[in-house]
Amino acid sequence: MNALVESGLRGCFVTGTDTGVGKSHVSAGLLHWLGQRGQRAVGYKPVASGLDMTADGRLYNEDVERLRNAGNVPLPATLIGPFQFKEACAPHIAAELERRVINRAALLRGAQKLSWRADFVVVEGAGGLVIPLGMEWDSTQLMSALGLPVVLVVGMRLGCLNHALLTAEGVLARGLRLAGWVGNVIDPSMPHLQRNVETLHHELARRHQTPCLGVVPHLAEPDAAAVASYLDNESLQSLFDCK
């Protein structure tokens, strides 16, 4: 078993079928769900690309702030997102532009620090499943080192069936545990939306015995509480073992 798991890291790793499919919204929803059940929950965005500026001149990453606000353990943004880059592009390219290196050991230490402060850590990956983080390693190796069960966010839009099934195969081919999937409706006008959801239910259960943890409709304001209300309580209780 992974050393981090043995030393107390509990939670999940949220990945997606692509970038922009709602990983941060689902991660925030999971944090809210845990907090509502009396658990100390924190988010972790190991690598984040794209910084905006507040009115008072402070740089921030939207995903990091969303996780920070959804958790119930007050922590600085530097702990939630240890590697934040200005350019909104692939992390290894953003790091190169700033002449920085994404350090694997530092990311693992960051997760360990959070595990000392919380009962559960919800880790949100960057982009899709296999994202380079350096010349010789990628996000799936970080996932393996953390040893957490994987939650797959499926962006519900045309093409999602292929993306979801390929991503699920990629997770399992790397020896990772696919604990469940969440459908997130990106395109509310997607043709045959419900039929696509039903197909995902059937195929992911048939191929991988992977349960659906919820289907989040297209929300005008997808805050953490609203997203959490569409997650399946029984499935999450099994995932986090916090009945």
BAFI-3210 file (N, C-alpha, C; in Angstrom, 3 decimals, decimal comma, padded with zeros to 6 digits):
// residues 243
n [1|2|3|4|5|6|7|8|9|10|11|12|13|14|15|16|17|18|19|20|21|22|23|24|25|26|27|28|29|30|31|32|33|34|35|36|37|38|39|40|41|42|43|44|45|46|47|48|49|50|51|52|53|54|55|56|57|58|59|60|61|62|63|64|65|66|67|68|69|70|71|72|73|74|75|76|77|78|79|80|81|82|83|84|85|86|87|88|89|90|91|92|93|94|95|96|97|98|99|100|101|102|103|104|105|106|107|108|109|110|111|112|113|114|115|116|117|118|119|120|121|122|123|124|125|126|127|128|129|130|131|132|133|134|135|136|137|138|139|140|141|142|143|144|145|146|147|148|149|150|151|152|153|154|155|156|157|158|159|160|161|162|163|164|165|166|167|168|169|170|171|172|173|174|175|176|177|178|179|180|181|182|183|184|185|186|187|188|189|190|191|192|193|194|195|196|197|198|199|200|201|202|203|204|205|206|207|208|209|210|211|212|213|214|215|216|217|218|219|220|221|222|223|224|225|226|227|228|229|230|231|232|233|234|235|236|237|238|239|240|241|242|243]
n.u [000,845|000,384|002,640|001,681|-001,040|-000,920|000,021|-002,092|-003,522|-006,596|-009,383|-010,102|-009,176|-009,852|-010,437|-010,838|-012,716|-011,691|-010,269|-012,014|-014,437|-015,747|-014,451|-013,501|-015,847|-017,265|-015,429|-015,532|-018,182|-018,010|-016,377|-018,079|-020,156|-018,828|-018,169|-020,716|-021,318|-019,901|-017,178|-013,736|-012,646|-010,565|-009,490|-007,229|-005,162|-002,787|-001,317|-001,815|-002,898|-003,043|-003,685|-005,648|-006,404|-007,227|-009,241|-007,658|-005,153|-004,166|-002,968|-004,636|-005,800|-008,626|-009,695|-008,252|-009,112|-011,817|-011,800|-010,605|-012,541|-014,648|-013,822|-013,664|-011,638|-009,657|-007,175|-004,148|-003,869|-001,517|-001,030|-003,204|-002,899|000,029|001,699|001,297|000,686|001,131|000,364|-002,354|-002,230|-000,954|000,399|003,208|004,267|003,575|005,145|007,718|007,774|008,028|010,401|010,510|010,309|008,137|007,919|007,934|008,241|007,686|004,976|003,879|004,608|003,052|000,457|000,633|000,919|-001,612|-003,139|-002,586|-004,044|-006,699|-009,604|-010,302|-009,029|-009,637|-008,460|-007,794|-007,135|-005,221|-006,536|-007,184|-006,919|-004,212|-001,757|001,167|003,618|006,181|009,328|009,586|007,492|004,010|000,571|-000,752|001,147|001,509|-001,025|-000,908|001,131|-000,079|-002,138|-004,930|-008,483|-010,035|-012,130|-014,111|-014,945|-017,354|-017,809|-020,811|-021,486|-021,510|-019,727|-018,920|-019,246|-017,292|-014,985|-015,292|-015,277|-012,773|-011,116|-011,729|-010,705|-008,033|-007,464|-007,719|-005,871|-003,506|-003,323|-004,834|-007,533|-010,771|-013,231|-015,724|-018,057|-019,033|-021,538|-021,520|-023,393|-022,569|-023,413|-026,546|-028,300|-027,623|-028,065|-030,271|-029,647|-030,401|-030,429|-027,746|-026,677|-027,825|-026,546|-023,896|-024,175|-024,796|-022,593|-020,219|-020,731|-021,015|-018,552|-016,590|-017,603|-018,230|-019,687|-022,239|-021,866|-023,445|-025,391|-024,984|-026,945|-027,052|-026,115|-026,906|-025,563|-023,187|-022,577|-020,907|-022,714|-025,024|-024,123|-023,454|-025,958|-026,871|-025,428|-024,954|-025,867|-025,596|-023,699|-021,474|-021,023|-020,111|-017,793|-016,167|-016,297|-017,536|-019,789]
n.v [-001,203|002,298|004,676|007,164|006,695|004,815|006,456|008,049|009,566|010,297|010,303|011,428|011,400|013,634|013,437|014,167|013,873|015,649|018,950|021,650|020,408|020,535|019,715|021,134|022,209|019,882|018,811|020,765|020,389|017,816|018,372|020,061|018,248|016,432|018,161|018,798|016,534|016,529|016,188|017,091|018,704|019,286|020,866|020,130|021,309|020,352|021,290|024,205|026,180|029,419|032,536|035,069|038,534|040,318|043,198|044,611|043,978|041,422|038,237|035,300|031,894|030,568|027,949|027,025|028,851|028,220|025,628|026,194|027,796|026,009|024,011|023,239|023,821|026,369|027,545|028,747|029,849|028,962|026,482|024,998|025,160|024,474|024,754|027,179|028,775|031,520|031,537|030,315|027,383|024,143|022,493|021,795|023,342|025,903|025,981|025,874|028,339|030,037|029,288|027,278|024,221|021,526|019,913|016,635|015,413|017,579|017,978|015,663|015,997|018,209|017,139|015,441|017,259|018,415|016,223|015,994|017,981|017,574|015,414|014,381|014,657|016,199|015,855|017,675|017,136|018,398|019,423|016,666|013,083|012,150|014,148|015,826|016,558|017,116|016,439|013,682|012,553|012,228|013,189|010,843|009,356|010,845|010,482|007,737|007,688|009,067|007,357|007,392|006,710|007,099|009,563|010,091|012,777|013,335|015,249|016,190|016,209|016,255|013,478|012,534|009,866|008,218|009,550|009,165|006,336|005,639|007,073|005,823|003,267|003,975|004,792|002,357|000,754|001,709|000,737|002,034|002,793|003,035|004,669|005,782|007,721|010,993|012,649|015,667|018,194|019,949|020,941|021,891|021,542|019,224|016,608|013,932|013,661|012,326|009,668|009,292|009,506|007,235|005,287|005,594|004,849|002,113|001,088|001,724|000,397|-002,234|-002,777|-002,063|-002,153|000,257|002,709|005,278|008,444|010,585|012,930|016,017|018,697|021,292|024,219|027,544|028,921|027,218|026,565|025,138|023,935|023,608|021,821|019,634|018,785|017,186|014,891|011,418|010,154|007,590|006,268|007,945|007,712|005,119|005,393|007,195|006,064|007,049|006,835]
n.w [000,000|-000,632|000,817|001,683|002,015|004,055|006,050|006,675|004,727|003,433|001,217|-002,064|-005,551|-007,999|-011,340|-014,887|-017,991|-019,722|-020,036|-018,459|-017,759|-015,388|-013,054|-010,791|-009,735|-009,041|-007,232|-005,237|-004,491|-003,369|-001,166|000,269|000,825|002,531|004,647|005,590|006,917|009,196|008,882|008,758|006,024|003,230|000,208|-002,506|-004,916|-006,696|-008,949|-010,738|-013,416|-014,754|-013,731|-012,234|-011,476|-008,566|-007,567|-005,831|-006,637|-006,115|-007,039|-008,121|-008,380|-009,881|-009,504|-007,272|-005,335|-005,278|-004,192|-001,769|-000,526|-000,355|001,366|004,925|006,635|007,590|005,503|003,947|000,507|-000,620|000,457|-000,407|-003,162|-004,227|-006,505|-008,584|-011,637|-013,929|-016,679|-018,587|-019,516|-020,550|-017,706|-017,567|-019,583|-018,739|-016,456|-017,581|-018,887|-016,757|-015,810|-013,891|-011,974|-011,660|-008,780|-007,775|-005,224|-003,581|-004,102|-003,009|-000,345|000,186|000,084|002,263|004,391|004,383|005,089|007,761|008,827|008,307|007,991|005,532|002,209|-000,786|-003,868|-006,726|-010,061|-012,903|-015,995|-018,151|-017,758|-018,312|-017,996|-018,810|-016,365|-016,263|-017,956|-017,821|-016,436|-015,441|-014,660|-013,873|-012,563|-010,273|-009,174|-008,660|-006,729|-004,634|-004,032|-003,814|-004,202|-007,407|-008,773|-011,509|-013,513|-015,841|-018,568|-019,772|-022,926|-026,531|-027,664|-025,248|-024,419|-025,645|-024,654|-021,892|-021,571|-022,613|-020,854|-018,426|-018,946|-019,149|-016,523|-015,081|-016,411|-015,454|-012,957|-011,058|-008,800|-009,848|-008,471|-008,863|-010,876|-011,981|-013,637|-015,380|-016,572|-019,275|-021,714|-021,983|-024,056|-025,262|-027,559|-026,845|-024,110|-021,648|-022,509|-023,077|-020,506|-019,363|-020,897|-020,056|-017,355|-017,733|-019,278|-017,806|-015,460|-016,406|-017,640|-015,742|-013,177|-011,980|-010,015|-010,384|-009,011|-009,008|-010,960|-012,227|-013,096|-015,662|-014,211|-013,365|-011,378|-010,162|-007,264|-004,366|-002,533|-004,087|-006,085|-004,471|-003,672|-005,690|-005,595|-004,838|-001,816|-000,559|-002,171|-001,849|000,873|000,957|-000,584|000,929|003,405|005,793|007,484]
ca.u [000,000|001,146|003,062|000,812|-002,272|-000,589|000,271|-003,319|-004,180|-007,894|-010,109|-010,204|-008,518|-010,856|-009,925|-011,928|-012,594|-011,010|-010,255|-013,258|-015,630|-016,378|-013,755|-013,424|-017,201|-017,553|-014,539|-016,117|-019,378|-017,575|-015,926|-019,276|-020,838|-018,073|-018,321|-022,071|-021,367|-019,038|-015,791|-012,810|-012,356|-009,803|-009,175|-005,818|-004,935|-001,320|-000,795|-002,876|-002,422|-003,933|-003,921|-006,362|-006,023|-008,318|-009,254|-006,563|-003,871|-003,723|-003,114|-005,288|-006,290|-010,050|-009,925|-007,689|-010,005|-013,075|-011,533|-010,323|-013,805|-015,545|-013,353|-014,030|-010,437|-009,031|-005,790|-003,726|-003,907|-000,251|-001,120|-004,201|-002,319|001,460|002,330|000,363|001,395|000,384|-000,189|-003,406|-001,850|-000,510|001,246|004,655|004,631|003,499|006,329|008,874|007,724|008,472|011,687|010,299|010,158|007,114|008,656|007,047|008,349|006,994|003,544|003,532|004,703|001,886|-000,687|000,844|000,624|-003,061|-003,697|-002,410|-004,978|-008,075|-009,999|-010,344|-008,452|-010,144|-007,412|-008,269|-006,083|-005,230|-006,910|-007,719|-006,241|-002,759|-001,209|002,583|004,011|007,614|009,810|009,575|006,418|002,725|-000,377|-001,133|002,162|001,165|-002,193|-000,451|001,897|-001,012|-002,848|-006,339|-009,454|-010,242|-013,480|-014,062|-015,988|-017,659|-018,491|-021,894|-021,604|-021,297|-018,421|-018,558|-019,216|-015,946|-014,021|-015,455|-014,868|-011,318|-010,495|-011,887|-009,721|-006,716|-007,314|-007,533|-004,644|-002,379|-003,407|-005,536|-008,888|-011,829|-014,235|-017,038|-018,070|-020,057|-021,876|-021,715|-023,990|-021,951|-024,270|-027,925|-029,036|-027,032|-029,089|-030,442|-028,853|-030,742|-030,014|-026,299|-026,463|-028,169|-025,485|-022,745|-024,528|-024,716|-021,273|-019,208|-021,042|-020,770|-017,127|-015,668|-018,339|-018,038|-020,987|-022,449|-021,931|-024,380|-025,438|-025,221|-027,506|-026,445|-026,524|-026,518|-024,565|-022,823|-021,842|-020,614|-023,920|-025,917|-023,561|-023,544|-027,334|-027,114|-024,565|-025,652|-025,390|-025,183|-022,455|-020,387|-020,740|-019,289|-016,500|-015,372|-016,415|-017,732|-021,207]
ca.v [000,000|003,532|005,199|008,262|006,108|004,215|007,498|008,742|010,343|009,759|011,203|010,946|012,196|013,956|013,686|014,442|013,422|016,707|020,192|022,399|019,559|020,757|019,031|021,969|022,312|018,601|018,717|021,635|019,709|016,725|018,994|020,505|017,038|015,940|019,120|018,682|015,329|016,701|015,837|018,158|018,424|020,316|020,612|020,203|021,465|020,311|022,121|025,051|027,120|030,529|033,420|036,322|039,555|040,970|044,656|045,172|043,579|040,093|037,173|034,104|030,905|030,364|026,606|026,978|029,606|027,481|024,554|026,812|028,258|024,875|023,254|023,838|024,030|027,586|027,331|029,690|029,350|028,314|025,070|024,373|025,083|024,780|025,151|027,979|029,437|032,633|031,241|029,288|026,402|022,880|022,823|021,717|024,492|027,071|025,939|026,232|029,774|030,725|028,667|026,533|022,782|020,930|018,934|015,563|015,245|018,709|017,740|014,629|016,612|019,078|016,291|014,959|018,371|018,571|015,068|016,233|019,027|017,260|014,006|013,996|015,566|016,024|016,330|017,933|017,129|019,429|018,910|015,314|012,042|012,031|015,480|015,901|017,490|017,296|015,742|012,227|012,059|012,864|013,242|009,517|008,916|011,521|009,784|006,463|007,947|009,460|006,149|007,662|006,287|008,097|009,942|010,608|013,724|013,228|016,423|015,709|016,917|015,340|012,837|012,160|008,414|007,773|010,125|008,551|004,940|005,607|007,541|004,753|002,240|004,516|004,741|000,979|000,222|002,181|000,157|002,925|002,362|003,936|004,501|006,250|008,801|012,027|013,337|017,108|018,642|021,160|021,410|021,513|021,209|018,017|015,676|012,653|013,745|011,260|008,380|009,222|009,212|005,826|004,493|005,629|003,982|000,715|000,682|001,783|-000,690|-003,513|-002,977|-001,812|-002,151|001,605|003,329|006,707|009,185|011,686|013,650|017,431|019,393|022,582|025,167|028,933|029,220|025,912|026,650|023,837|023,366|023,193|020,612|018,545|018,312|016,226|013,732|010,289|009,990|006,216|005,971|008,703|007,116|003,948|005,868|007,819|005,251|007,983|006,759]
ca.w [000,000|-000,710|002,115|002,095|002,520|005,338|007,053|007,041|003,677|003,034|000,343|-003,436|-006,591|-009,015|-012,680|-015,809|-019,367|-020,472|-019,282|-018,555|-017,633|-014,094|-011,957|-009,580|-009,174|-008,395|-006,068|-004,207|-004,016|-002,494|000,082|000,987|001,295|003,685|005,735|006,117|007,733|010,349|008,586|008,378|004,621|002,521|-001,185|-002,874|-006,347|-006,729|-010,037|-011,286|-014,433|-015,051|-012,598|-012,437|-010,502|-007,849|-007,674|-005,042|-007,203|-005,661|-008,024|-007,574|-009,325|-009,602|-008,970|-005,916|-004,449|-005,125|-003,239|-000,469|000,047|-000,127|002,523|006,211|007,435|007,052|005,078|002,904|-000,870|-000,948|000,850|-001,276|-004,509|-004,060|-007,759|-009,376|-012,727|-014,517|-017,997|-018,618|-020,525|-019,952|-016,552|-017,795|-020,419|-017,858|-015,584|-018,398|-019,155|-015,544|-015,441|-012,654|-012,126|-010,796|-007,983|-007,340|-003,775|-002,947|-004,210|-002,039|000,984|000,327|000,426|003,623|005,306|004,473|005,803|009,196|009,240|007,931|007,915|004,121|001,227|-002,144|-004,771|-008,088|-011,061|-013,944|-017,308|-018,185|-016,973|-018,525|-018,258|-018,447|-015,313|-016,465|-019,145|-017,674|-015,576|-015,695|-013,553|-013,390|-011,604|-009,026|-008,657|-008,115|-005,508|-003,580|-003,667|-003,510|-005,208|-008,451|-009,182|-012,876|-013,907|-017,268|-019,099|-020,632|-024,201|-027,642|-027,609|-023,879|-024,215|-026,009|-023,718|-020,575|-021,586|-022,791|-019,620|-017,439|-019,275|-018,814|-015,065|-014,634|-017,006|-014,657|-011,628|-010,147|-008,471|-010,309|-007,425|-009,282|-011,864|-011,839|-014,876|-015,218|-017,829|-019,810|-022,790|-021,651|-025,282|-025,831|-028,050|-026,148|-022,882|-020,706|-023,092|-022,889|-019,088|-019,174|-021,509|-019,151|-016,232|-018,151|-019,754|-016,748|-014,528|-017,074|-017,938|-014,633|-011,907|-011,451|-009,745|-010,601|-007,751|-009,173|-012,236|-011,924|-014,267|-015,976|-013,180|-013,611|-010,350|-009,606|-006,010|-003,768|-001,935|-005,160|-006,689|-003,489|-003,573|-006,758|-005,394|-004,223|-000,443|-000,254|-002,890|-001,240|002,170|000,677|-001,070|001,989|004,623|006,903|007,851]
c.u [000,875|001,435|002,171|-000,508|-002,037|-000,439|-000,952|-003,992|-005,462|-008,597|-010,267|-009,434|-009,527|-010,155|-011,109|-011,677|-011,850|-010,877|-011,607|-014,519|-016,298|-015,726|-013,762|-014,792|-017,567|-016,688|-015,075|-017,380|-019,047|-017,106|-017,117|-020,013|-020,145|-018,250|-019,686|-022,233|-020,341|-017,591|-014,972|-012,312|-011,615|-009,590|-007,694|-005,731|-003,425|-000,698|-001,957|-002,279|-003,477|-004,256|-004,678|-005,950|-007,260|-008,213|-008,106|-005,197|-003,356|-003,980|-003,762|-005,667|-007,720|-010,325|-009,432|-008,616|-011,331|-012,899|-011,314|-011,619|-014,744|-015,123|-013,727|-012,858|-009,725|-007,546|-005,422|-003,731|-002,629|-000,215|-002,116|-003,638|-000,851|002,177|001,287|001,157|000,507|-000,333|-001,220|-003,121|-001,425|000,512|002,741|005,139|004,604|004,709|007,582|008,930|008,231|009,804|011,607|010,145|009,079|007,748|007,712|007,067|007,620|005,483|003,079|003,605|003,494|000,646|-000,570|000,517|-000,877|-003,694|-003,551|-003,454|-006,443|-008,332|-009,938|-009,737|-009,028|-009,140|-007,989|-007,095|-006,210|-005,620|-007,571|-006,862|-004,723|-002,202|000,269|002,819|005,512|008,018|009,625|008,475|005,138|001,795|-000,765|-000,106|001,970|-000,032|-001,796|000,290|000,996|-001,859|-004,312|-007,258|-009,760|-011,730|-013,376|-015,235|-016,148|-018,415|-019,542|-022,063|-021,315|-019,870|-018,063|-018,483|-017,825|-014,914|-014,087|-014,931|-013,357|-010,598|-010,585|-010,880|-008,316|-006,443|-006,957|-006,254|-003,408|-002,436|-004,074|-006,953|-009,895|-013,030|-015,626|-016,920|-019,225|-020,298|-022,131|-022,181|-023,395|-022,861|-025,707|-028,761|-028,456|-028,135|-029,102|-029,603|-029,136|-030,312|-028,500|-025,953|-026,746|-027,097|-024,243|-022,984|-024,270|-023,283|-020,215|-019,465|-020,687|-019,288|-016,252|-016,317|-018,179|-019,383|-021,030|-022,616|-022,878|-024,332|-025,863|-025,764|-026,741|-026,990|-026,035|-025,434|-024,193|-021,982|-021,764|-021,860|-024,872|-025,419|-023,726|-024,947|-027,679|-026,220|-025,305|-025,073|-024,853|-023,859|-021,270|-020,049|-019,873|-017,883|-015,622|-015,407|-016,555|-019,189|-021,436]
c.v [001,246|004,105|006,325|007,742|005,511|005,268|008,378|009,572|009,632|010,786|010,605|011,882|012,389|014,257|013,865|013,888|014,441|017,904|020,875|021,574|019,687|020,052|019,851|022,123|021,020|018,421|019,561|021,015|018,568|017,268|019,451|019,315|016,491|016,865|019,043|017,458|015,346|016,337|017,100|017,840|019,598|019,888|020,763|020,247|021,504|021,248|022,890|026,061|028,178|031,341|034,669|037,294|040,188|042,486|045,291|044,655|042,225|039,066|035,954|033,165|030,548|028,994|026,483|027,690|028,883|026,342|025,105|027,226|027,097|024,031|023,962|023,931|025,253|027,354|028,371|029,038|028,622|026,846|024,326|024,171|025,440|025,222|025,851|028,791|030,482|032,241|030,120|028,325|025,122|023,169|022,798|022,865|025,766|027,141|026,349|027,734|030,584|030,178|028,001|025,054|022,310|019,757|017,887|015,397|016,361|018,525|016,690|015,163|017,518|018,295|015,788|016,038|018,554|017,417|015,213|017,204|018,665|015,763|013,501|015,097|015,214|016,680|016,513|017,985|018,286|018,788|017,552|014,346|012,102|013,381|015,505|016,938|017,773|016,501|014,236|011,715|012,829|012,706|011,866|008,952|009,600|010,822|008,461|006,662|008,341|008,283|006,323|007,072|007,443|008,300|010,610|011,539|013,656|014,480|015,984|016,647|015,891|014,797|012,293|010,658|007,861|008,272|009,436|007,128|004,796|006,040|006,476|003,640|002,695|004,487|003,334|000,365|000,625|001,685|001,033|002,413|003,413|003,732|004,937|007,358|009,750|012,638|014,809|017,689|019,987|021,794|020,976|021,156|019,977|017,068|014,381|012,584|012,568|009,895|008,204|008,907|007,738|004,914|004,459|004,761|002,518|000,297|000,703|000,729|-002,042|-003,792|-002,945|-001,847|-000,808|002,296|004,802|007,381|010,374|012,258|015,078|018,122|020,687|023,627|026,566|029,365|027,910|026,016|025,266|023,166|022,853|021,908|019,424|017,962|017,281|014,988|012,666|009,983|008,597|005,863|006,701|008,177|005,882|004,369|006,353|007,033|006,138|008,021|007,346]
c.w [000,000|000,673|002,602|002,640|003,900|006,426|007,300|005,975|003,249|002,159|-001,037|-004,358|-007,712|-010,335|-013,613|-017,192|-020,231|-019,543|-019,449|-018,434|-016,263|-012,924|-010,676|-008,933|-008,437|-007,148|-004,917|-003,636|-003,068|-001,146|000,918|001,592|002,541|004,889|006,385|007,015|008,858|010,138|008,297|006,972|003,982|001,076|-001,438|-004,391|-006,538|-007,760|-010,650|-012,257|-014,699|-013,820|-013,038|-011,342|-009,875|-008,016|-006,905|-005,473|-006,768|-006,759|-007,372|-008,714|-008,941|-008,979|-007,535|-004,936|-004,234|-004,111|-001,836|000,226|000,385|001,062|003,818|007,178|006,854|006,751|004,017|001,531|-001,250|-000,525|-000,036|-002,681|-004,481|-005,339|-008,634|-010,400|-013,404|-015,797|-017,927|-019,766|-019,821|-018,848|-016,828|-018,684|-019,583|-016,938|-016,353|-018,643|-017,964|-015,028|-014,077|-012,986|-011,158|-010,069|-007,405|-005,821|-003,036|-002,998|-003,202|-000,617|001,238|000,709|001,864|004,649|005,480|005,243|007,313|009,719|009,018|007,968|006,479|003,252|-000,143|-003,086|-006,165|-009,049|-012,033|-015,269|-017,235|-017,388|-017,089|-018,965|-017,873|-017,357|-015,364|-017,687|-019,047|-016,746|-015,847|-014,496|-013,022|-012,420|-010,259|-008,375|-008,007|-006,799|-004,348|-003,115|-003,339|-004,577|-006,158|-008,708|-010,547|-013,132|-015,417|-017,691|-020,105|-021,823|-025,296|-027,608|-026,249|-023,655|-024,512|-025,008|-022,357|-020,554|-021,783|-021,513|-018,533|-017,691|-018,919|-017,324|-014,615|-015,191|-016,216|-013,215|-010,601|-009,906|-008,928|-009,395|-007,845|-010,311|-011,575|-013,211|-014,593|-016,552|-018,244|-020,858|-022,507|-022,871|-025,967|-026,314|-027,230|-024,870|-021,943|-021,225|-022,958|-021,433|-018,814|-019,756|-020,626|-017,924|-016,596|-018,457|-018,653|-015,674|-015,141|-017,240|-016,688|-013,255|-011,192|-011,243|-010,148|-009,251|-007,836|-010,575|-011,929|-013,166|-014,543|-015,012|-013,523|-012,632|-009,644|-008,333|-005,377|-003,212|-003,006|-005,814|-005,753|-003,425|-004,638|-006,656|-004,598|-002,850|-000,162|-000,917|-002,271|000,143|002,007|000,243|000,072|003,306|005,845|007,316|009,230]
res [m|n|a|l|v|e|s|g|l|r|g|c|f|v|t|g|t|d|t|g|v|g|k|s|h|v|s|a|g|l|l|h|w|l|g|q|r|g|q|r|a|v|g|y|k|p|v|a|s|g|l|d|m|t|a|d|g|r|l|y|n|e|d|v|e|r|l|r|n|a|g|n|v|p|l|p|a|t|l|i|g|p|f|q|f|k|e|a|c|a|p|h|i|a|a|e|l|e|r|r|v|i|n|r|a|a|l|l|r|g|a|q|k|l|s|w|r|a|d|f|v|v|v|e|g|a|g|g|l|v|i|p|l|g|m|e|w|d|s|t|q|l|m|s|a|l|g|l|p|v|v|l|v|v|g|m|r|l|g|c|l|n|h|a|l|l|t|a|e|g|v|l|a|r|g|l|r|l|a|g|w|v|g|n|v|i|d|p|s|m|p|h|l|q|r|n|v|e|t|l|h|h|e|l|a|r|r|h|q|t|p|c|l|g|v|v|p|h|l|a|e|p|d|a|a|a|v|a|s|y|l|d|n|e|s|l|q|s|l|f|d|c|k]
***
